Amino acid sequence: MDGETRKIAGSEAAGAGFRYFPYIMAAFVAILLLSNVIGAAKPSYVRLPDGSEWAFGAGVLFFPISYIIGDVLTEVYGYANARRVIWTGFAALIFMALMAWVVVALPPAEGWPGQEAYEFVFGNSWRIVLASIVAFWAGEFANSIVMAKMKVWTDGRMLWSRTIGSTVVGQGIDSLIFYPLAFYGLAGWPIEQLWQVVLSQWLIKTGWEALLTPVTYQVVGFLKRREGVEVFDTDTDFSPFGGK
């Protein structure tokens, strides 16, 4: 059936045994976890022409890829299948936080010099862990819902408008929740820098989405041809806790 597509409703796509769905899910979860482990808590900066510094969170360089994959999931496989992946990522984040807490708390072997550095990198406070999980959950579901609804509204046309529009909403919610909840009031995070980072995150993530739009088109086109379906969420329950 490669090369041919048929239109199906979201309820028909829910739970269907798609060929490439497990691989897209694995990529989504892997990038989600890695972007939270590497770079989420590090503020960096770029120097502006006037000599001032504009701060941004280092994790912004890779985390938006998970949103792009989320767009691909919703566009190709429908909201119900994307919802399964979001909950899988949510569970993986909780397990990662639990594992980090246990490993950091274990007493190091005598003479091991790396405990202090290990605690600095992996010993995130409850605020950072909570902020990361809440921001991911809210942002990803907002992104997926907007993506699915816009596909119905546009009758499947103008994919670029859906990918960018959903990212503006989803990444805006994600950035607005994560940084204030994780770092507000902490030393090294003055309020001006905090809001600079929030705005930077939002703009850079949206910019990434726009820049990679041609790649998104290629991936979406490939998967639709291979899977042989065009999913429209016309009968979908959009509750994050819904069934189909």
MOBEL-V149554 format. One record per residue. N is the residue number from 1. OMEGA is omega in degrees with one decimal (none if undefined). BURIAL is # if it has 16 or more other ideal C-beta (glycine too) atoms within 10 Angstrom, else .. Layout:
BEGIN
n,omega,burial
N,OMEGA,BURIAL
N,OMEGA,BURIAL
END
This chain:
BEGIN
n,omega,burial
1,-180.0,.
2,178.3,.
3,178.2,.
4,178.3,.
5,175.4,#
6,-179.8,.
7,176.0,.
8,177.9,#
9,-178.6,.
10,-179.6,#
11,178.4,#
12,-179.1,#
13,-175.3,#
14,176.5,#
15,179.0,.
16,-176.5,.
17,-179.9,.
18,-173.8,#
19,-171.6,.
20,-177.1,.
21,-179.4,#
22,-179.3,.
23,178.0,.
24,177.0,#
25,-179.6,#
26,178.8,.
27,179.9,.
28,-177.0,#
29,-179.5,#
30,-179.4,.
31,178.1,#
32,-177.9,#
33,-178.2,#
34,-179.5,.
35,176.4,#
36,178.2,#
37,-173.7,.
38,168.8,.
39,-173.4,#
40,-174.3,#
41,-176.3,#
42,172.3,.
43,174.5,#
44,-178.0,#
45,168.2,.
46,-179.8,.
47,-178.4,.
48,-178.6,.
49,-179.3,.
50,178.2,.
51,178.6,.
52,-178.7,.
53,176.6,.
54,-173.5,.
55,172.9,#
56,177.8,#
57,-174.1,#
58,-179.3,#
59,-178.3,#
60,-177.5,#
61,-175.1,.
62,-177.4,.
63,-180.0,#
64,178.5,#
65,178.4,#
66,176.8,#
67,177.4,#
68,176.6,#
69,176.2,#
70,175.8,#
71,179.3,#
72,179.8,#
73,-178.0,#
74,-178.0,#
75,-174.3,#
76,-170.8,#
77,177.6,#
78,-174.9,#
79,-176.2,#
80,177.7,#
81,175.4,#
82,178.3,#
83,176.8,#
84,-178.4,#
85,179.0,#
86,177.9,#
87,175.6,.
88,176.6,.
89,178.2,#
90,178.7,#
91,179.7,.
92,177.3,#
93,179.2,#
94,179.0,.
95,178.5,.
96,179.2,#
97,178.6,#
98,-179.8,.
99,179.1,.
100,180.0,#
101,-179.4,.
102,-176.1,.
103,178.3,.
104,-177.3,#
105,179.8,.
106,178.7,.
107,-179.3,.
108,175.5,.
109,-177.9,.
110,178.2,.
111,179.6,.
112,-172.0,.
113,-169.4,.
114,-173.5,.
115,-178.0,.
116,178.2,.
117,179.9,.
118,179.3,.
119,-179.5,.
120,-176.1,.
121,-171.0,.
122,-176.8,.
123,179.9,.
124,177.6,#
125,178.4,.
126,-179.4,.
127,-178.8,.
128,179.3,#
129,-179.8,#
130,-179.1,.
131,-179.4,#
132,-177.0,#
133,-178.9,#
134,-178.8,#
135,177.4,#
136,-176.2,#
137,-177.3,#
138,-177.3,#
139,-178.3,#
140,178.8,#
141,176.7,#
142,178.9,#
143,-176.2,#
144,180.0,#
145,179.1,#
146,-179.8,#
147,-177.1,#
148,-179.1,#
149,179.2,#
150,178.0,#
151,177.4,#
152,-178.8,.
153,-177.3,.
154,-178.3,.
155,175.3,.
156,179.9,.
157,174.5,.
158,178.9,.
159,-178.4,#
160,-178.5,.
161,179.9,.
162,-178.2,#
163,-178.8,#
164,-179.5,#
165,179.5,#
166,179.1,#
167,177.1,#
168,-179.8,#
169,-174.3,#
170,-179.6,#
171,175.8,#
172,178.3,#
173,-179.9,#
174,-177.4,#
175,-177.8,#
176,178.9,#
177,-168.1,#
178,-171.5,#
179,175.9,#
180,-178.5,#
181,-176.5,.
182,-166.4,#
183,-178.8,#
184,177.0,.
185,-178.8,.
186,176.2,.
187,-179.0,.
188,179.1,.
189,175.4,#
190,-172.0,.
191,180.0,.
192,179.2,.
193,-179.8,#
194,-178.4,#
195,171.8,.
196,-179.4,#
197,178.2,#
198,-179.5,#
199,179.2,#
200,179.6,#
201,-177.7,#
202,-177.4,#
203,-177.7,.
204,179.4,#
205,178.2,#
206,176.8,#
207,175.8,.
208,-179.2,#
209,179.9,#
210,-178.8,.
211,-176.8,.
212,179.0,#
213,177.5,#
214,177.4,.
215,178.6,.
216,177.7,#
217,-178.4,.
218,-179.0,.
219,179.7,#
220,179.5,#
221,178.8,.
222,-176.6,.
223,179.1,#
224,178.3,#
225,-177.9,.
226,-178.9,#
227,175.6,#
228,-178.2,#
229,170.9,#
230,-171.3,#
231,174.2,#
232,-176.4,#
233,-178.9,#
234,-177.4,.
235,-172.3,.
236,170.9,#
237,-174.6,#
238,174.4,.
239,175.5,.
240,-177.9,#
241,-176.6,.
242,-178.3,.
243,-177.3,.
244,none,#
END
